Amino acid sequence: MLKYIEVTGKTEDEAITHGLLQLGLDRDDVSVEVLQRPKSGFLGIGSVPAKVKLTYEGPDEPEPAPAPEPAAEKPVPAPKPEAPAPRPEKKDRGPREKKPQPAPKPKPKAEAPAPAAPVPAPVGEPVDDDVSAAIIRFQTGLFAQLGVQATPTVTRDEDAYQVVLTGEDLGALIGHRGETLDAIQQLTSYAVNRGRSHRARIHVDAEGYRARREESLNRLARKTAAKVVKYRRNITLEPMNAYERHVIHTALQDFPGVSTHSIGTEPNRRTVVTFDPNA
């Protein structure tokens, strides 16, 4: 019985890889139909992912057994009416005493609504220096050109300047798998560090995307490693940037039975999860 699924990805190859991982099949086990070609926009805004249809041979579903026909019912003779029993005479018990009604309970006062939880401040110490001013100046101009309402807030920890973007509908600034956010981070770093003797590290985040993406990558790493061990074959993941590949390597460094390495060149460098019984 032929079955199919529809999956999306940054490229057609990436969409096919997602579908094969989801089905646990090889490329030769499916037929591929491209439903939508990928389109790229400016900094990822307006981009359209690739969409493919994977058709594969699945097990036939068992047909439901026919319901048994009900047996013919024999006519049941109607019961003979019985004579009504005589009603017992009511005894005069005298006037009934009214039970005292309990005093009405006072209605509880409406509780005041709990105050909204305060929005946590960005991690790190607030900073107001020339680097922070340069970050805010560049991003404010960039967002004005893009027509996006977003406000950068800059803090600093021991490693880098942390920039948190706040506003409404920031999905356009995050982009597919954070690609637009990465582009904004790279442009900001280039603009701020140009002509400086000491390079400042800058991280840009919006709506907590970085933490959610890291959690998603950890789940993907564990799921892929389990498949590698089960089927005893290597799996190559989709192209990722250096930080995302580092998350995959770290998540699987102690996973029994697998090892990891990277292949290819940027921006199409990929992580390979390899079956390694000695790991």
C-alpha positions in Angstrom: 0.0 0.0 0.0 1.5 3.4 -1.0 1.7 6.0 1.6 3.3 9.5 1.6 4.4 12.4 3.9 5.1 16.0 3.1 8.1 17.8 4.7 9.8 21.1 4.4 13.4 22.3 4.7 15.8 25.1 3.8 16.7 23.2 0.6 15.2 20.3 -1.2 18.0 18.0 0.0 17.4 19.1 3.6 13.6 18.4 3.3 14.3 14.9 1.9 16.8 14.2 4.7 14.2 15.3 7.3 11.6 13.0 5.7 14.0 10.0 5.6 14.9 10.5 9.2 11.2 10.6 10.2 10.4 7.5 8.2 13.6 5.6 9.1 14.1 4.7 5.4 16.9 5.0 2.8 16.8 7.3 -0.2 16.2 4.3 -2.5 13.1 3.3 -0.5 11.1 6.4 -1.5 10.1 8.4 -4.5 10.4 12.2 -4.3 8.1 14.9 -5.7 9.1 18.6 -5.3 6.0 20.5 -4.3 7.6 23.9 -3.7 11.0 25.3 -4.6 12.8 27.3 -1.9 13.0 31.1 -2.2 15.3 33.4 -0.3 14.5 37.0 0.8 16.6 39.9 2.1 18.3 38.7 5.3 15.9 35.8 5.2 12.8 38.0 5.5 10.2 36.7 3.0 12.0 33.5 2.4 10.0 30.3 1.5 11.3 26.8 2.5 11.4 23.9 0.1 8.5 21.4 0.3 8.7 17.8 -1.0 6.4 14.8 -1.0 7.9 11.4 -0.1 6.0 8.3 -1.3 6.8 4.9 0.1 5.5 1.4 0.3 3.7 0.8 3.6 2.0 -2.3 5.1 -1.6 -2.9 4.1 -4.1 -2.0 6.7 -6.4 -5.0 7.7 -10.0 -4.7 6.6 -12.5 -4.6 9.5 -14.3 -7.8 10.1 -18.1 -7.7 9.2 -20.3 -7.3 12.1 -22.3 -10.4 12.9 -26.0 -10.3 11.9 -28.3 -10.1 14.9 -30.3 -13.3 15.6 -34.0 -13.2 15.0 -35.8 -12.3 18.2 -38.7 -14.5 19.4 -41.9 -12.6 20.3 -42.2 -12.2 24.0 -45.8 -12.4 25.3 -47.0 -9.2 27.0 -47.2 -9.6 30.8 -50.7 -9.7 32.3 -51.7 -6.6 34.1 -51.7 -7.0 37.8 -54.3 -5.5 40.1 -53.0 -2.3 41.8 -52.1 -2.8 45.5 -54.3 -0.9 47.9 -52.8 2.3 49.2 -52.0 2.4 52.9 -54.0 4.9 54.9 -52.1 8.0 55.9 -51.8 8.5 59.6 -52.4 11.9 61.0 -49.1 12.8 62.6 -50.1 16.4 63.4 -48.4 19.5 62.2 -44.8 19.1 61.2 -42.2 21.1 62.9 -40.1 23.2 60.7 -36.4 22.6 61.1 -34.3 25.7 61.8 -32.6 26.9 58.7 -28.8 27.4 59.0 -27.6 31.0 58.9 -26.5 31.9 55.4 -22.7 31.8 55.0 -21.1 35.1 54.2 -19.9 35.2 50.6 -16.1 35.2 50.3 -14.7 38.5 49.1 -13.5 38.4 45.5 -9.8 37.9 45.5 -7.8 40.5 43.8 -6.1 39.2 40.6 -2.5 38.1 41.2 0.0 40.6 39.8 1.7 39.6 36.6 5.0 38.0 36.9 7.8 40.5 36.2 9.7 40.0 33.0 13.2 38.8 33.9 16.0 41.2 33.1 18.6 40.2 30.6 21.4 38.1 32.0 24.6 40.1 32.8 25.4 43.5 34.1 23.9 46.6 32.3 26.6 48.4 30.4 26.9 51.9 28.9 30.1 52.3 27.0 31.1 53.1 23.4 30.6 49.5 22.3 27.1 49.4 23.7 26.3 52.8 22.1 27.7 51.5 18.7 25.5 48.4 18.9 22.3 50.3 19.7 23.1 52.9 17.0 23.7 50.3 14.3 20.7 48.1 15.1 18.3 51.0 15.4 19.2 52.2 12.0 19.1 48.6 10.6 15.6 48.0 12.0 14.4 51.3 10.7 15.5 50.3 7.2 13.8 46.9 7.5 10.6 48.5 8.8 10.6 46.4 12.0 9.7 47.7 15.5 12.4 46.3 17.8 14.4 47.7 20.6 17.9 46.4 21.5 18.9 46.1 25.2 22.6 45.6 25.8 24.2 43.9 28.9 27.6 42.4 29.4 29.0 39.3 31.1 32.5 38.0 31.3 32.5 36.6 27.8 30.5 38.9 25.5 28.0 41.7 25.0 24.5 40.2 25.2 21.9 42.0 23.0 18.2 41.2 23.7 15.7 42.4 21.1 12.2 43.3 22.4 9.1 44.2 20.5 6.1 42.6 18.8 6.1 39.9 16.1 9.9 39.4 16.1 9.6 36.2 14.1 10.8 38.1 11.0 14.0 39.0 12.9 14.6 35.3 13.9 13.9 33.7 10.6 14.0 30.1 9.6 16.2 28.2 12.2 17.5 31.6 13.4 19.2 32.4 10.1 18.1 36.1 10.1 19.1 36.5 13.8 22.5 35.1 12.9 22.9 37.5 10.0 22.0 40.4 12.3 24.5 39.2 14.8 27.3 39.0 12.1 26.4 42.4 10.6 26.4 44.0 14.1 29.8 42.4 15.0 31.3 43.6 11.7 30.0 47.2 12.1 31.0 47.6 15.7 34.4 46.0 15.5 35.5 47.7 12.3 38.7 49.7 13.1 38.9 48.5 16.7 42.2 47.0 18.1 40.3 44.7 20.5 37.4 42.7 19.1 34.2 42.7 21.1 32.2 39.5 21.1 28.5 40.1 20.5 25.5 37.7 20.9 22.1 38.7 19.7 18.9 37.0 20.9 15.1 37.6 20.6 12.2 36.0 22.5 14.6 33.4 24.1 15.2 31.8 20.7 18.8 30.7 21.5 17.8 28.7 24.6 14.9 27.0 22.8 17.1 26.2 19.8 19.8 24.6 22.0 17.2 22.5 23.7 15.8 21.4 20.3 19.3 20.5 19.1 20.0 18.4 22.2 16.8 16.4 21.5 17.7 16.0 17.9 21.2 14.7 18.9 19.9 12.1 21.3 17.2 10.9 18.8 19.7 10.6 16.0 22.2 8.8 18.2 19.5 6.3 19.2 18.8 5.6 15.5 22.5 5.2 14.7 22.9 2.6 17.4 19.6 0.8 16.5 20.3 0.6 12.8 24.1 0.5 13.0 24.5 3.1 10.3 25.8 6.7 10.1 23.5 9.7 9.8 24.5 13.1 8.4 22.5 16.0 9.9 21.5 19.2 8.1 23.9 22.1 7.6 24.5 24.0 10.8 26.7 26.9 11.9 29.7 26.4 14.2 27.7 27.0 17.4 25.0 24.5 16.6 27.5 21.9 15.5 29.3 22.4 18.9 26.0 21.8 20.7 25.6 18.5 18.8 29.2 17.4 19.6 28.8 18.3 23.3 25.5 16.5 23.6 26.8 13.2 22.2 30.4 13.2 23.6 29.4 10.7 26.3 26.6 8.8 24.4 27.6 5.1 24.2 28.1 3.6 20.8 28.5 6.8 18.7 31.0 9.4 17.8 30.7 12.7 15.8 32.7 14.6 13.3 32.0 17.4 10.8 32.3 17.4 7.0 32.0 20.0 4.2 32.7 23.7 4.0 30.8 26.7 5.3 27.9 27.4 5.0 27.0 23.8 4.2 29.2 22.2 6.9 27.4 19.2 8.5 27.7 17.0 11.5 27.9 13.2 11.0 26.8 10.9 13.8 28.8 7.7 13.3 28.2 4.2 14.7 31.2 3.4 16.9 30.8 0.4 19.2 34.1 1.3 20.9 32.9 4.8 21.9 
